[in-house]
Amino acid sequence: MKGVSKYQAATFIAILFHAIGIGGILFFDSEWVIRSTPINLLIMFILLIWTQPGKNKNFWLFFLTCFSIGLGAEITGVNTGFLFGDYKYGNVLGQQIKNVPLIIGLNWFIIIYCCGISIHMLLAKLTNPGSLAAMPGSKILKALSVIIDGAMLAALFDWLMEPVAVKLNYWNWNTAAIPWFNYFCWFIISSLLLTVFQICKFEKKNKFAVNLLLVQLMFFMILRTFLT
């Protein structure tokens, strides 16, 4: 539509799909909606790619790193219990490799990308020539903030998501409670991936990525309130 930016269009689509998801899970055919999760994640991924300006080789390197390391970590975790804890995936997230749904690799990229972009854009708004940006070593401090604050945000996202994911049979824990070690591993792996995010030189301004993170946080917050 005339006058509507691609960021606004993508945000509208994201809100619509997540609102349908909430309504379907809480009030209608929850099984059909739950099994549509891979399609929803794929659409969100496509929207992120569409709204990402200047997709150079560094951007694709970052994407492949997130996908491969995220998927590899999950395969290690599920099959050995060495990472995250003792858990297993259900059968609602689609095609699997080594007991892990392939879509989980995309999910790692979506979360890490959105968290990295959100912190990066927040710092850009908070800093100006007369403040942190003018201080010696400010580039190092900003890089550390993107990595550490972004990883904390990703771990918080996982904490919010975990009970809902278990309730929807995305995955299940073989322990009485979700172990704290899971969140520790999320922080460490997220820090590693956000270091790659910081090193790779590509455009890191995407309003839709910030909006999608907020939409997903609200999605899991609402479901956590009413399902658990």
C-alpha positions in Angstrom: 0.0 0.0 0.0 1.1 3.6 -0.7 2.9 5.2 2.2 3.4 1.9 4.1 7.1 1.0 4.5 8.2 -2.6 4.3 9.0 -2.5 8.1 5.4 -1.5 8.8 4.1 -4.2 6.4 6.3 -6.9 8.0 5.3 -5.8 11.5 1.6 -6.0 10.6 2.1 -9.6 9.2 4.0 -10.6 12.3 1.3 -9.2 14.6 -1.4 -10.9 12.6 0.2 -14.3 12.6 1.0 -14.2 16.3 -2.4 -13.0 17.2 -3.9 -15.9 15.2 -1.6 -18.2 17.0 -2.7 -16.9 20.5 -6.4 -17.1 19.5 -6.0 -20.5 18.0 -4.1 -22.0 20.9 -6.3 -20.5 23.6 -9.8 -20.7 22.0 -9.9 -22.9 18.9 -8.0 -25.7 17.2 -4.8 -25.6 19.2 -3.3 -28.7 17.6 -3.5 -27.3 14.1 -2.0 -24.0 15.2 0.8 -25.7 17.1 1.7 -27.8 14.1 1.8 -24.6 12.0 4.7 -23.3 14.1 7.4 -24.2 11.6 5.5 -22.3 8.9 5.2 -19.3 11.2 8.9 -19.3 12.0 9.8 -19.7 8.3 7.6 -16.7 7.4 9.2 -14.6 10.2 12.6 -15.6 8.8 11.6 -14.5 5.3 10.3 -11.2 6.6 13.7 -10.6 8.4 15.6 -11.3 5.3 13.2 -9.0 3.3 13.7 -6.1 5.7 17.5 -6.5 6.2 19.2 -3.8 4.2 22.3 -4.5 2.2 22.6 -8.3 2.5 26.3 -8.8 1.9 28.4 -11.9 2.4 29.1 -11.1 6.0 25.4 -11.1 6.8 25.0 -14.6 5.2 28.1 -15.7 7.1 26.5 -14.6 10.3 23.3 -16.4 9.3 25.1 -19.7 8.5 27.0 -19.4 11.8 23.9 -19.0 13.8 22.1 -21.8 12.0 24.9 -24.3 12.2 26.2 -23.6 15.7 22.6 -23.4 17.1 21.6 -26.6 15.4 24.9 -28.3 16.4 24.5 -27.2 20.0 20.9 -28.6 20.1 22.0 -31.9 18.6 24.8 -32.2 21.2 22.3 -31.3 23.9 19.6 -33.7 22.9 21.8 -36.7 22.3 24.4 -36.3 25.1 22.8 -34.1 27.8 26.1 -32.2 27.9 24.5 -28.9 26.9 21.3 -27.4 28.3 20.3 -30.6 30.3 18.2 -33.7 29.8 15.5 -32.9 27.2 14.0 -34.1 24.0 12.0 -32.6 21.1 8.4 -33.5 20.3 7.1 -34.2 16.8 5.3 -30.9 16.1 8.2 -28.9 14.8 8.7 -30.8 11.5 11.6 -32.6 9.9 14.4 -33.6 12.2 18.1 -34.4 12.0 19.7 -36.3 14.8 16.5 -35.8 16.9 16.4 -32.0 16.5 14.0 -30.2 14.2 15.8 -28.3 11.4 13.6 -25.3 12.0 15.4 -24.8 15.4 18.5 -23.6 13.4 16.4 -20.8 12.0 15.0 -20.1 15.4 18.5 -19.6 16.8 19.2 -17.1 14.0 15.9 -15.2 14.5 16.5 -14.8 18.3 20.2 -13.9 18.1 19.7 -11.5 15.2 16.7 -9.8 16.8 18.5 -9.4 20.1 21.7 -8.2 18.5 19.9 -5.6 16.3 17.7 -4.4 19.3 20.7 -3.8 21.6 22.7 -2.2 18.7 19.9 0.2 17.8 19.2 1.0 21.4 22.9 2.0 21.9 22.8 4.1 18.8 19.9 6.1 20.2 21.4 6.4 23.7 24.9 7.5 22.6 25.8 10.9 21.0 29.0 12.8 20.4 28.9 14.3 23.9 28.4 11.1 25.8 29.6 7.5 25.7 30.6 7.7 22.0 33.2 10.4 22.8 34.9 8.4 25.6 38.1 6.5 25.1 37.4 2.8 24.5 33.7 3.5 23.7 33.8 1.1 20.8 34.9 -1.7 23.0 32.3 -0.9 25.6 29.6 -0.8 23.0 30.7 -4.1 21.5 30.7 -5.7 25.0 27.2 -4.3 25.6 25.9 -5.8 22.4 27.4 -9.2 23.3 26.6 -9.4 27.0 23.3 -7.5 27.1 22.2 -9.2 23.9 23.0 -12.6 25.4 21.1 -11.7 28.6 18.1 -10.7 26.5 18.3 -14.0 24.6 18.5 -16.0 27.9 15.5 -14.0 29.2 13.6 -14.8 26.0 14.3 -18.5 26.6 13.2 -18.3 30.2 9.9 -16.8 29.1 9.5 -19.3 26.3 10.4 -22.6 28.1 7.2 -23.3 30.1 5.1 -22.5 27.0 7.2 -24.7 24.7 6.9 -27.6 27.1 3.1 -27.1 27.3 2.8 -27.0 23.5 5.0 -30.1 23.2 7.8 -28.4 21.3 10.2 -30.1 23.6 10.0 -31.8 27.0 12.4 -32.0 30.0 13.2 -35.3 31.6 13.7 -33.6 34.9 11.2 -32.3 37.4 12.2 -28.7 36.7 14.0 -26.8 33.9 17.6 -26.7 35.1 19.4 -23.4 35.6 22.2 -24.9 33.5 20.0 -24.5 30.4 19.9 -20.7 30.8 23.6 -20.6 31.5 24.3 -22.5 28.2 21.9 -20.2 26.4 23.9 -17.2 27.7 27.2 -18.7 26.7 26.2 -19.8 23.2 24.3 -16.5 22.6 27.5 -14.6 23.7 29.5 -16.6 21.1 27.0 -15.9 18.3 26.7 -12.3 19.2 30.4 -11.9 19.1 30.2 -13.1 15.5 27.3 -10.7 15.0 29.6 -7.9 16.3 32.6 -8.9 14.2 30.7 -9.3 10.9 30.3 -6.0 9.0 26.8 -5.6 7.7 24.0 -3.1 8.2 22.6 -3.5 11.7 19.6 -1.3 11.5 16.3 -3.1 11.1 13.2 -1.7 12.8 11.3 -4.9 12.0 13.7 -7.0 14.0 13.1 -4.9 17.1 9.3 -5.1 16.5 9.4 -8.9 15.9 11.3 -9.4 19.2 8.6 -7.4 21.1 5.8 -9.3 19.3 7.4 -12.7 20.2 8.0 -11.6 23.8 4.4 -10.6 24.1 3.2 -13.8 22.4 5.0 -16.0 25.0 4.1 -13.7 27.9 0.4 -14.0 27.1 0.6 -17.8 26.6 2.7 -18.2 29.7 0.1 -16.3 31.7 -2.9 -18.4 30.5 -1.3 -21.8 29.8 1.0 -22.4 32.8 
